[in-house]
Each structure stands twice: as C-alpha cells, then as structure tokens.
Amino acid sequence: MPAKAVAQYLPFLRRYARALTGSQTSGDAYVAATLEALIADPSTLDEAGGSRVALYRLFTKIWNSIAVNGAPGGSEAVLPGEQKLANITPMPRQAFLLVALEGFAEADAAGILGIDVPTLRSLIEESGRELAAEIATDVLIIEDETFIAMELEGLVESLGHRVLGVARTHAEALALTRKTKPGLILADIQLADGSSGLDAVNELLRSFEVPVIFITAYPERFLTGERPEPAFLIAKPFQPATVSAIASQALFFERTAKRRERRTA
C-alpha cells in the first residue's frame, strides 16, 4: 500500500468525514474503517481517477453501507453550523461537500458517488435549497449584463434567499446598501461603464463584513499569487449548480466562523 499517497490526504478526509457526520468522533471512526478496508485490499487505490478519488470512493462506500459510531459520542461539542449541515439529506450533503468543501471537479465527485455529472449537479442544487432554508439572507448582485443578472436573481430566489437589488455600477452598489446591509454579495469584477465591482466591494467591506463571491470572465487575472485573492471566484460562463454550491458554502462557513469567534470570546 502506498502509505505516502494515503497520508497526504488523511487530514482532508478527516475534515470531510467530520462535516459529513457532524461529529469528530463519528467521522474519525469512519476514516479508521476506511483505512482498515484499505489495508485488507490495497488494490483499491489503483482504481481510475487517482489515489485521492479512490480513497474518497472507498470512504463513501463504507459510509453509505454500514453504521460506524453514527452518533456523536459523550459530551463532544457539535458546532451549530455543522449540525445545520448534518440536517441536509445524505446524498445532497455528500455532493455539496465533495465539490464545495473538498474542491473535487464535478466528474471526480460524480465518480466518487457512483453517479453521472447531471445527477451530481441536481444533488448540489438540492443541497443548496436545503441549506439556504437554514441560512436565508439578503443578497446584493453587482452585475451589468442584464441576462446574467436575471439568471443570478432567479437562482438566488430559487435557493430561498431574497434579492436586495441588482447594481450595474459601483455607485449603484453603494446606494443599495445605505439602508439595508446584504448577507451575501455576488459581484462581477469588470463592469461595462468602466467601474470596478472589486472596488465597490472593497469600499463596502470598510463599513461591514459580508461574504463575497466574485464572478468574472477572466479569473486568471486574479489568481496570480501576487496579491490577496478572492476567497470565492467563479468563472464565466458558470453552471448554476456551481453558484448554488459556492453561495451555500460561503454562507455556511461564514456563519460557522462567527459562531466559533463567539464561543472563544
């Protein structure tokens, strides 16, 4: 068994397992069962897709087929955000986490779950709707292309969120937030009138904190490693399932981080 190939992925598998089960104890028990199965049959890692895909595929097979310490044990604390995520039905939850948390490409995530890509996208959209029902918020859209703005608006509303407004310029974005602060921003970076969605967002963030998802036709310009990069960046043309997953991810982890801050304050 290529131990090094497994060891480098174990921290991420443990992260995934905890998010999936809502409990570190339960998650670690499933990871241990996966390793035991791998020791019994090392050829599992030789499957198509590479060692990481094969490892997660084996974990998924075990998680979906047997109960291993399924409930949080003893007095172990479960973060509220993790509990909300655990409330999502199993297959949509797995699809969401594989793409949004673990960063798998759609084809690899579908292979891990034993489904096709269209089914994966449907599951991710379902997870977005379920999670949005728990963390519905007001969303500001900064986008100057009418049809894209309409598509984003429909998608946001289908997830259970409320659209605060659609801003087509830097100035409109500032005006829309004077009375009501959004809980999430979807922003194009380059606006047609020459103003910058990035500049607008940076100005807004001086007065309040909010998760931001940037949507751009030129993502390579902002992933150079030479300056602070957007945490959430989606390339145009985008898949609705991708926006759904990233929006839910941004809100989920933003809420979870705030709860952790309050618990440690």
Secondary structure as UniProt FT lines:
FT   HELIX           3..7
FT   TURN            8..9
FT   HELIX           10..21
FT   HELIX           24..40
FT   HELIX           42..46
FT   TURN            48..49
FT   HELIX           51..65
FT   TURN            74..75
FT   HELIX           80..86
FT   HELIX           90..96
FT   HELIX           97..101
FT   HELIX           106..113
FT   HELIX           117..134
FT   STRAND          138..142
FT   HELIX           146..158
FT   TURN            159..160
FT   STRAND          162..167
FT   HELIX           170..176
FT   TURN            177..179
FT   STRAND          184..188
FT   TURN            192..193
FT   HELIX           197..204
FT   TURN            205..207
FT   STRAND          212..216
FT   HELIX           219..222
FT   STRAND          233..235
FT   HELIX           240..264
//
